[in-house]
C-alpha cells in the first residue's frame, strides 16, 4: 500500500468536510479502531459515507434523525468485504474520537488516526477486514513509526462513552497478523 499526500493510493476516496488541521508539529502517533453500522446492525448501503460527508437524510431511517446533526468523520472505513474507503488524509485531524484520553494525553483527535470497521460490538469481523486493517496499519507504521506502540480501541480512549470495537474484535488475531506481516517484510 502506498500513501500520496496523506491518501492511500488504492482506497476509494470520499472526501469529508469534517476535519481540520492538526496542532502545529503534531503527527499521528496513535491508531484508534472503531466500529460503525448504519442503520445499527445493518451493513452495506450509502449511509456511512453520507454521515461522514454531512449528507445523511434524517428521514431515511428513524435512527438517522438523532445523528443527522453530527459533524463526524474517520480517516478510513473498512467495509465487510475489505474495501477501504478514505474520508480524511492522515496528516489532517478527523473528528472520530470525541472527548478522549490516551496515556494521560487528552484530545486524541489531535494525534490519532481513526479507522472504522463496518460492524458491531458483537458480530465477528470478516477475514477481509482483518487483512485490510493489517495492510493499512503497516502502511501507517511505515510513515508514522510511533503508531506501532499505540494501537487501541475507541472503548479504551473513551471508556465511559464507547464500547467499540467491542468483544467481537479479536485483538490477538489482529496483533498476530500484524506481527507476521512485519516479520515477512524483514526477511
C-alpha positions as CSV (number, residue, x, y, z in Angstrom):
1,X,0.0,0.0,0.0
2,X,1.2,3.5,-0.8
3,X,0.5,6.9,0.6
4,X,0.3,10.0,-1.6
5,X,-0.3,13.4,0.1
6,X,-1.9,11.6,3.1
7,X,-4.2,9.5,1.0
8,X,-4.0,5.7,0.4
9,X,-3.4,5.4,-3.3
10,X,-5.8,2.3,-3.8
11,X,-8.5,3.3,-1.4
12,X,-11.9,4.7,-2.6
13,X,-11.8,8.4,-1.8
14,X,-14.9,10.1,-0.3
15,X,-13.6,13.4,1.0
16,X,-15.3,14.6,4.2
17,X,-15.7,18.2,5.2
18,X,-15.5,17.1,8.8
19,X,-11.8,17.6,9.5
20,X,-9.3,20.4,10.2
21,X,-5.6,20.9,10.8
22,X,-3.7,19.0,13.5
23,X,-2.0,21.2,16.1
24,X,1.4,22.5,14.8
25,X,4.2,19.9,14.7
26,X,1.7,17.1,15.6
27,X,1.9,13.9,13.6
28,X,-0.1,10.7,14.1
29,X,1.2,8.6,17.0
30,X,-2.0,6.6,17.9
31,X,-4.3,4.3,15.9
32,X,-7.9,4.1,17.2
33,X,-10.0,1.2,16.0
34,X,-13.8,1.8,15.9
35,X,-16.9,0.1,14.5
36,X,-19.9,1.5,12.8
37,X,-23.0,0.2,11.1
38,X,-25.9,2.3,9.7
39,X,-28.6,1.8,10.5
40,X,-27.4,0.0,13.6
41,X,-26.7,-3.7,12.8
42,X,-27.1,-3.3,9.1
43,X,-24.3,-3.4,6.6
44,X,-23.8,-2.0,3.1
45,X,-25.5,0.9,1.6
46,X,-24.6,4.6,1.4
47,X,-25.3,5.7,5.0
48,X,-21.7,5.7,6.5
49,X,-20.5,7.8,3.5
50,X,-23.5,10.1,3.9
51,X,-22.8,10.5,7.7
52,X,-19.2,11.3,7.3
53,X,-19.8,13.8,4.5
54,X,-22.7,15.6,6.3
55,X,-25.3,14.4,3.8
56,X,-27.3,11.8,5.7
57,X,-31.1,12.1,5.2
58,X,-32.7,12.3,8.6
59,X,-36.0,10.9,7.2
60,X,-34.4,7.8,5.6
61,X,-34.5,5.8,8.9
62,X,-35.7,6.7,12.3
63,X,-32.2,6.4,13.8
64,X,-30.9,9.0,11.4
65,X,-33.0,11.8,12.9
66,X,-30.8,11.5,16.0
67,X,-27.5,11.6,14.2
68,X,-28.0,13.9,11.2
69,X,-26.7,16.9,13.0
70,X,-23.4,15.3,13.9
71,X,-20.2,16.5,12.3
72,X,-18.1,13.4,12.5
73,X,-15.6,11.6,10.3
74,X,-12.9,9.0,10.4
75,X,-9.8,8.7,8.3
76,X,-10.9,5.3,6.9
77,X,-13.7,2.8,6.8
78,X,-13.1,-0.9,6.1
79,X,-16.2,-2.5,4.8
80,X,-17.2,-6.1,5.4
81,X,-15.7,-7.1,2.0
82,X,-12.4,-5.4,2.9
83,X,-12.9,-2.4,0.7
84,X,-11.1,0.6,2.2
85,X,-12.8,4.0,2.0
86,X,-10.8,7.1,3.0
87,X,-12.5,10.3,4.1
88,X,-9.7,12.4,5.5
89,X,-6.0,12.4,4.7
90,X,-3.8,11.1,7.6
91,X,-2.0,14.4,8.0
92,X,-5.3,16.1,8.9
93,X,-7.4,15.8,12.1
94,X,-10.5,13.7,11.5
95,X,-13.3,14.0,14.1
96,X,-13.7,10.5,15.3
97,X,-12.6,10.2,19.0
98,X,-14.6,12.9,20.7
99,X,-13.8,13.5,24.4
100,X,-10.9,11.1,24.9
101,X,-7.6,10.4,26.6
102,X,-4.7,8.1,25.9
103,X,-1.9,7.6,28.4
104,X,-2.6,10.9,30.0
105,X,-3.0,12.9,26.8
106,X,-6.4,14.5,26.2
107,X,-8.0,15.2,22.8
108,X,-7.0,12.1,20.9
109,X,-8.1,13.5,17.6
110,X,-5.1,15.8,17.7
111,X,-2.6,12.9,17.4
112,X,-4.5,9.9,16.2
113,X,-5.8,8.1,13.1
114,X,-9.3,6.7,13.3
115,X,-10.2,3.6,11.4
116,X,-13.8,2.4,11.4
117,X,-14.6,-1.3,10.8
118,X,-18.1,-1.8,9.4
119,X,-19.5,-4.0,12.1
120,X,-20.9,-4.2,15.6
121,X,-19.5,-4.9,19.0
122,X,-21.0,-8.5,18.9
123,X,-20.8,-9.8,15.3
124,X,-17.5,-11.2,14.2
125,X,-15.4,-9.1,11.8
126,X,-14.5,-10.7,8.4
127,X,-11.2,-12.1,7.3
128,X,-11.1,-9.4,4.6
129,X,-11.5,-6.7,7.2
130,X,-8.6,-8.0,9.3
131,X,-6.4,-8.3,6.2
132,X,-7.2,-4.7,5.1
133,X,-6.7,-3.4,8.6
134,X,-3.3,-5.0,8.9
135,X,-2.3,-3.6,5.5
136,X,-3.4,-0.1,6.4
137,X,-1.7,-0.3,9.8
138,X,1.6,-1.5,8.3
139,X,1.5,1.5,5.9
140,X,0.7,3.9,8.8
141,X,3.6,2.5,10.8
142,X,6.0,3.0,7.9
143,X,5.1,6.7,7.8
144,X,4.4,7.2,11.5
145,X,6.5,4.7,13.4
146,X,5.3,5.7,16.9
147,X,1.9,4.2,16.0
148,X,3.4,0.7,16.3
149,X,3.3,1.0,20.1
150,X,0.0,2.9,20.3
151,X,-2.9,0.9,18.8
152,X,-6.1,0.8,20.8
153,X,-9.9,0.7,20.6
154,X,-12.4,3.6,20.9
155,X,-13.5,2.0,24.2
156,X,-10.0,2.4,25.6
157,X,-9.8,6.2,24.9
158,X,-13.4,7.0,25.9
159,X,-14.4,4.1,28.3
160,X,-17.3,5.9,29.9
161,X,-18.9,6.6,26.5
162,X,-17.9,4.0,24.0
163,X,-17.7,0.2,23.7
164,X,-16.3,-0.3,20.2
165,X,-14.8,-2.2,18.5
166,X,-16.3,-4.5,21.1
167,X,-15.7,-8.1,22.2
168,X,-16.2,-9.3,18.7
169,X,-12.9,-7.7,17.6
170,X,-10.1,-10.3,18.0
171,X,-7.1,-8.3,19.2
172,X,-4.9,-11.3,19.5
173,X,-5.6,-12.3,15.9
174,X,-5.0,-8.7,14.7
175,X,-1.7,-8.4,16.6
176,X,-0.5,-11.8,15.3
177,X,-1.3,-10.9,11.7
178,X,0.4,-7.5,12.1
179,X,3.5,-9.2,13.6
180,X,3.5,-11.9,10.9
181,X,3.3,-9.3,8.1
182,X,6.1,-7.3,9.8
183,X,8.3,-10.3,10.1
184,X,7.7,-11.1,6.4
185,X,8.8,-7.7,5.4
186,X,12.1,-8.1,7.3
187,X,13.1,-11.4,5.5
